[in-house]
Amino acid sequence: MTTHHLTELDRERQMGGIGTETFSREIRVIDLSDFDDRREEITEQLWAAATDIGFFQLEGHGISRAETDGAFAMAERLFALPEATKARYPLVKELNAGWESLSQVRPSIGTADQKESYQVTRPHMEGRWPSEDELAGFRQVVLDFEEHCHRVAMRVLSCFADRLGLDRDHFTRAHDPSSEHYQSTLRLLHYFAVPEELRGVPGRWRAGAHTDFDCLTLLFQRDGQGGLQVCPGKDAEEQQWTSVEPSSSRITCNIGDMLTRWSDDRLPSNFHRVRSPGAGEYQGDRYSVAFFAQADRDALIQGPEGLYPPISARDFLDQRVKANYTAPGTGATES
């Protein structure tokens, strides 16, 4: 592991405290409608939001509510399957595809995230899809949704390419779904309901504080199923956290470590976590769907100013993933 990644992990280990919540920070909402006609305006809005706290929400993104609801319905059906059925499709760290439960340990808290997840990485799904008898229609719904997410992510990344002085399709070429090296991932997530005896216990996390490893994360949430909080780098020392309002119609986006490096640190990847619900809040199962735009394994990551030496996306992600999993042979991406 390089010195750069050791530094990142050292920072993460300092982020396990409760901290304080601030309401003075704005999570900006950006409308992507009429994208081609409004590209310049949208680019300025995206850049301002991304360089400020690295988090923003999208509306007018072109993914219908029916499509999103369909993906969540499939996720709920998947996670409702018997444990023995899901265990037939175990997540393999090297391929980032399949199912895991309680295996991801954050350096910030040293305990497993209270969730299970199922990863879809297109080139590595052979033998890792539930059968039609087990879950009819699942594969097609999930693949269609992944394709929609990829389209939205590439639009946003093309705007960042413009501002960085790169070719507009620079990031799109590096995230090629037809390539055998493709490693963008759609992740279905299920955070477990809080047990009665643990409700109101302070210092519990559904997912400990971390940064994402990718270029750009698209997160789909449900109204009323909150808990996501962000802590920008400038506030990390004081651990001042801002809650992100969940929305069934908007996409919450954040910059990942890969794009921070690719942008020569101009676009910050900031800490976020999923806290356990407090008194009076919804205590039940929490579902979310995340798309991680991760450059193809053979893509070369190097910023326009050459602040860091070049590194392949394969090596970059391998270094980060290995630090976040403890169970041999299992592991995956971030949130």
N, C-alpha and C positions, 0 to 999 in steps of 0.2 A: 504494500500500500504506500502511496506517495505521501510526502510531507503535507501536500495540499489536502488530502483526504483525512489525514490524522488531525489536522487543524479543525476541519469541519466536525469530526466526531468529538473532539474536545469541547467545541462550542455546544454541541448537542447535549453532552453530559451535564452541562451547567443549566439546562432548561427544564429541570424536573420539578421546580417549585410551583406553588399555587399562583404566586404573583397577584396582581391587581387588575381589575377590569376598567377600561376607559371607554367612555361613550363619545369622545370628542373627535374620533377618527372616522372618516367617511369611506365606506366601500362603494366605489363609484359604479353606476349602472350605465352601460354603453349600448346603444341601439345599433345593430348591424343591418337594419333594413335598408333597401336601396343601396347595397354595398358598392356596386360599380360606380354609381353616380356620386356617392358620398365618400369614396375611398380616402381622399386627403383629410377630410374632417374626422373620419373614424380613426385614421392612423394617428392623428394628433391626440385624440382622446385616449386611445389605447396606450400610447407612449407615456402620456402624463400619469395615467393610473398605474402603469407597470413600474415606472421609475420612482413612484412615490412609495407605495407599500407592497407592490408586487401581486396584489389581489384586486379583482374587479369582477363584476357580473355582467352577463350578456343577455340582451333581449333582442327580438327580431332576428334570431339566429337561423331560422328556417327549419328547425326540428320541431315537429308538431307535438302538441300535448298528448295526442293519441299514441304517437310513436314512443314518447317517453313513458307514458303509463304502461304501454305494452312491455317495455324492457323491465320495468319494476315488477310487473305481474309475473314475468318469467323468473326474475330473481327470487321472488318470494316462494314460487313453486319449487325452484331448485333447492333452496335452503330448507324447505319443509320435507325434503326427501329423507329417508332414514340415513343415519350416520354411516351404516355399512354400504349403502348405495353410493353416497358421495365419496367414500374412501376408495372406491374403485378407480377414481380419476385423480390421484394425488398430484399435488403441485410439485414440479421439479424445478429447482432453482436455475439450472442452466438453460431451461427452455421457457421458463416463466409462463406456464400454462397448466391449468388444473385447479384443484380445490385444496384449501388448507384451513386449519382452525387452531387458534390460540398458539401460533408458532412464531409470530413476529414480535421480537423484543426490542424496544427502543432503548438506545443508550441513555436517553434522558431520564427514564424511570426504572429500567432494569427488570421490568416485568412484561409479560405478554399482553398485547392489545386484546381487549375483550370483544373479539369478533371472529367471524369466519369469512372467507372470500373465495371467489372463483375467477381465475384469470384466463383471458382469451388473447392469445398471440397467434395470429393467423398461420404462419408456417409450421407451427408446432402442435396442432390440435388433433392430429391423427390418434385415434384411440383414447381421446380425452373428452369427447362429447358424451353426455348422457344419451342413452339410446332413445329411439322414438317411443318405445314401450314405457320407458321410465319418465320421459318428459317430452311429449309430442310438441313439435313446432319450435322447440327451444333454439336449436342451432340457427335456423333461418332468421328468426327475430333478432337474435343477438348479433349475428353477422351484419344484418341490415343496419342495426343501430350503430355498430362500430364504424361502418362506412360513413354514416351521417356525421358522426363525431369527428372523423378524420377530415372531412370536408370543412367543417367549421374551424378546426384547429389550424389547418393550412391557410385559411383566410387570415386568421389573426397573425400567424407567423410571417405571412407575406408582407403584412404591414410593418412588422419589426425589421424584416430584411430591408425594406425601403429606408427606414430611419438609420439603419446601421451602414448604409452604403453598399449593401450586397445586392446581387442579382435578385429580382423579385421572387423567383422560383427557387432560390438557394436552399431554403429549408424544405420545400416541397419535394425536391429531388432527393433529399436525405431521408424522407419518410415515404418510401415507395411500397405500397401494399402488395405489389406484384413481385417484389424481390424476395428471394430466399433469406435475405439478411434482415428483413423487416422485423422490428421488435417493439413497435407501438402496441400498447396493451389496453384492452377494455377489462375493467375489474368490477365485478359485482360484489357488494359488501353487505354484510349483515352484522350489526352490533347487537349483542345480546341484551335482552331486557334486564333491568337492574333487580337483583334478588331483593325481596322484602327486607331481609335483615341488613342489607347494605345501603339502603336508601338513606340519603342524608349524611353518609359517612364522608368526611372531607378528604381531599387528596387522592381521589380515585379518578382514573382516566379510561375512557374507552379506547383512545389512541394517544400515546404520549407525544410530547412535542418533537417535531422533526421538520426537516425540509424535504421536498420531493427531489428525486434524482433526474427527472426528465427535462425536456424543453418547456412544455406547457401542459398543465393539467386542466381538464374540463370535468367539473364535478356537478352531478345532478342530485338534488336533494328533494325531500318532500316537505310540504307545508307542515309546520308544527313539530318536525323532528330535528330540533336544533342541536347545538353542542360545539359546532366548529368555531374555533377562535384563531386569530392571527396576531402575531407579535412582530412588527417590522424590526429590522436590524438595529435601527437607531434607538429603539426602546428595549432591546433584548436584555441589556444589563439590568434594567429595572423590572423586566418581565411585566410590561404593561400590555394586556391582552384586549382585543376587540372581538366581540361576537359577530359572526356573519349570519344575517337573517336567512333562514332556509326558504326556498321558493320552489314550487313545483313547475314554474314556467321559465325561470331564469337559469342560466348556467353560471356557476361560480368558477372563476379561472384563477390560476396562480402560476407564476414563473417558477421553473425548476432549476436545480443546480447546473444542469447541462447547458441551458441557455444563458445562465449567468456567466459561465466560462466562455461560451461562444460569443458573447457580447462584450468581452473584456471587462466584465463586472458592471456594465452600465445598466443591466436589468437584474434587479435583486431577487434572489430566492430566499423567502423569509419563513421563519418558524410558524407552524400552526399545529393544532392539537384538537382532539375531540374530547371535551370534558364530560364527565358523568352528570346527568341532570340533577338539579337541585330540588329543594322542597317546593311542591306545587307545580313542578314541570312534568311533562310526559315521561314516564319511566319505562315504557314498553320497548319493543324491538325497534331498532332504527335501521333503515335501509338507505343505501346510496349507490350510485353508479359513477365510476370514474374512468375517464379516458386519459391515458398517459401518452402524449406524443413524444416518443423516444426515438432518436435517430437510428437508422439502420446500422447494424453491427459494423459494416465496413465503411461507414461515413467517418470522415476526418473532422474532428472538432478543433477549430482554431479561429480566434477572433480576427477582425479586420486589422487590428493594431498589433497582433501577435503578443499580447500580454503574457500568455501562457504557452508552453510548448505544445505542439499538436499531439492529440491522443485519439485513438479510435473510440467510437461510441461503445463498442464491445468492452474494451478495457475499462472505460470510464464507469459503466454500469456494474461490471463485475466487482470492481473495488467497493462500490457503495452497497450493493446488495449483500455481500458477504459479511459486512459489519452489522447487519440488522436481523440476522436469523441465527437460531441456535440449533434447530433440529436438522441433522444431516440429511441432505438430499431434498430439502424443501426450502422454499423461499420465494421472494417475488419483489414487486415494486412497492410503492410507498403508501399513500394515505389509507 
